[in-house]
Each structure stands twice: as C-alpha cells, then as structure tokens.
Amino acid sequence: MTGVQTCALPIFILGFFIEWIEISYIAVPLFLPIFVAAGVDMVWLATLICVNLQTSFLTPPFGWALFFLRGVAPPEVTTGDIYRGIIPFVGMQILALVLVFFFPGIALWLPKAIGW
C-alpha cells in the first residue's frame, strides 16, 4: 500500500465515530507529513478526504447523516428502511472515491483551469 492508501482508510473509519472537524484538526495533520514526503497534490488530497468523509457519514454504525435523517423521518419509516435506502448512495460515493483516487485529474482540472 502507498502512503495515500494507508492514510485514507483510517480517515474513513474515523468518519464513522467522530465529526469532520476533529478529523480535520487532529487526524489529517498527523498524516500530512506522509503526504508531503510523497509529493501529493494538496488540492487532490483535500478533495479525496472530503469525498471519503462524506462516504463515511452515510455508513453505519454511526453514520451521522443517517441519524439526522432518522430524526426527521415519519414514524413508519424504520431505521432498517433508512439503512437499506442509502445503499445506492454509498455505492455512488465509493465509485466517486475510487475514480478520484485513481484519476486525480477529475479533481484537479478545474483548479488548473483557473490557474491554481
């Protein structure tokens, strides 16, 4: 595994249990030296982390977005219904994560087009 792959998984798992702000202020700075040493583009890394965290917020056991949805759903909608309902969205998020990971140009074309 590369440094990027090694650091992406813990960030994904942390998204199950803690909010994005703690991940951004604690976990990302811990892994940043690995990314800098590997010469990773920081815009691509930020995009990858954002997609990664969004995916983890939709997945059980502690998907924050699922709890919010449960709070506004009518009583006849069960938590199981919500979990089954997010499967296609998690699939799309994982596809986006894989595409951005293997094809960094997807995340970098717009910043390059505006001169970043």
N, C-alpha and C positions, 0 to 999 in steps of 0.2 A: 504494500500500500504506500502511496505517496503521502507527503505531509498534509496535503489538502484533504485527501480521503480520510486520513487518520483523525483530523480535527473536525471534519464535517459530521461524523457520526455522534461524537459526544454532544455537539451543539444541538443536533436533532433530538437526542434523548433528553437533554436538559430542558428542551421546549415542552416536554410532557409535564414537567413538575414545577418550573418556575417561569416567571414572566420575562418578556423580551428585554426589559430594562436591566434586569440582573444579569442576563446573558451578555448583553452589550457592554456592560461596565465591568464584569468580572471574567467571564469565560473567554470572550474574544481577545482582550488584551493578553491573557495567558498564552493563547495560541499565535498571537501576532508575530512574534519573533520567528516562528517556523515559516510562516507565510512570506515574511520579508526575506529571509535567507533563501527561500526557494524562488524568489523573484516573481511572486504572484502579483497580478494587476489588482490593485485595491478596489477599483470600481467593480470588477468582476467578482471579487470576494464579497463585497457588500451585497451585490445582487444575489449571489449564491446563498449567503446567510439569510437574507430576507425571505427568499423562496423556501429555504429549509425550515425556518421558524414558522412560517405560515402553514406549512405542511404539518409540522408537529402540533400546532394549535388545533388542528382538526382531527387528531387521532386520539383514541382512548389510550390509557385510562384517565388521563387528566387533561383532555382537550378543552382548553379554555373557551373556545368558540362553541363547543357543544354545551357547556354549562350555561352560557348566555342564551343559546337557542332554547334550551330546556326551560329557562325562566320565562320566556315569552310564548312558548307553545301552549296550545289549548290542552286541557287535562286529558283528553282522549288520545293525544299523541304520547306514546311511551318513549322512554329513553332508548329502548331497543330499536324503535322506529327511527329515531334520530341517528343512532349508530349505523343502521343499515342504509339510511338515506345519504350519508356522507361518503360512502364507498366510491361512487364515481368521481366525486370532487377530490378525494385523496389520490385516486388514480391519476387524475389530470395534474395535480400538484407534483406527484412523483415523476410523471413524464416531463413536466417543465423543469424540475430539478435536474433530471438526467440530461436533458437537452442543454441546459445552461452549463452544466458541469463539463460535458464533452465537447460542446461547441461554444466557447466563450464569446465568439463574435456576435451571438444573439444578444448578449448583454452589453457588448462594447460598441456596436455600430453607431448608436445614437450619440454617446459621448464623443466618439471620434468625429462624427459628422459636425458637431458644434464646436470642435476644437479643443476638447479636453485632452 
